[in-house]
Amino acid sequence: MKTPDKHAKYYEGILQLRNPSKELIKYVYKRIDKDNQAWVSQEKKVRGGIDLYLSSQKYLRQLGKKLQERFPGVLKTSRKLFTVQRGTGKRLYRVTVLFRLYPFKTGSTIEISGEKYKVLRIEKQITVQNIKSGKKEKFKCEEIERWI
């Protein structure tokens, strides 16, 4: 969706994909093409993933929520003051949406503190089952990120 009043390098926000799978990248591009609400003005490969510069911050936020619903991972949104319009004093922000894909999915085996666990469910908390004892435990996503 290109508009004539905005140049090709125009962007309102950045979608940062970290540890992305080919499936995730394919899904993002397919979604952007299908929805036709924004365009990718620039793509940068960075250590650990890619950054996509999108023309609509509203669409960028929506896309982040869709990613979180479909893929197991962490979504973080932040904004940074870009400029203040002359005359009106209105503040304009650029948004950054970070989506870090977990290196595991439901059914995977992970190791935490030397113990092996099977991932049963990924929601706000991650439910795992100790393979030796059979005991089920719940962890916050941030805790598992630190251990893996």
DALIN-V743189 format. One record per residue. N is the residue number from 1. SS is DSSP state (@ for helix, = for strand, . for the rest). Layout:
BEGIN
<<N;SS> <N;SS>>
END
This chain:
BEGIN
<<1;.> <2;.> <3;.> <4;.> <5;.> <6;.> <7;.> <8;.> <9;.> <10;.> <11;.> <12;.> <13;=> <14;=> <15;=> <16;=> <17;=> <18;=> <19;.> <20;.> <21;.> <22;@> <23;@> <24;@> <25;@> <26;@> <27;@> <28;@> <29;@> <30;@> <31;@> <32;@> <33;@> <34;@> <35;@> <36;.> <37;.> <38;.> <39;.> <40;=> <41;=> <42;=> <43;=> <44;=> <45;=> <46;=> <47;.> <48;.> <49;=> <50;=> <51;=> <52;=> <53;=> <54;=> <55;.> <56;.> <57;@> <58;@> <59;@> <60;@> <61;@> <62;@> <63;@> <64;@> <65;@> <66;@> <67;@> <68;@> <69;@> <70;@> <71;.> <72;.> <73;=> <74;=> <75;=> <76;=> <77;=> <78;=> <79;=> <80;=> <81;=> <82;=> <83;=> <84;=> <85;.> <86;.> <87;.> <88;.> <89;.> <90;.> <91;=> <92;=> <93;=> <94;=> <95;=> <96;=> <97;=> <98;=> <99;=> <100;=> <101;=> <102;.> <103;.> <104;.> <105;.> <106;.> <107;.> <108;.> <109;=> <110;=> <111;=> <112;=> <113;.> <114;.> <115;=> <116;=> <117;=> <118;=> <119;=> <120;=> <121;=> <122;=> <123;.> <124;.> <125;=> <126;=> <127;=> <128;=> <129;=> <130;=> <131;.> <132;.> <133;.> <134;.> <135;.> <136;=> <137;=> <138;=> <139;=> <140;=> <141;@> <142;@> <143;@> <144;@> <145;@> <146;@> <147;@> <148;.>>
END
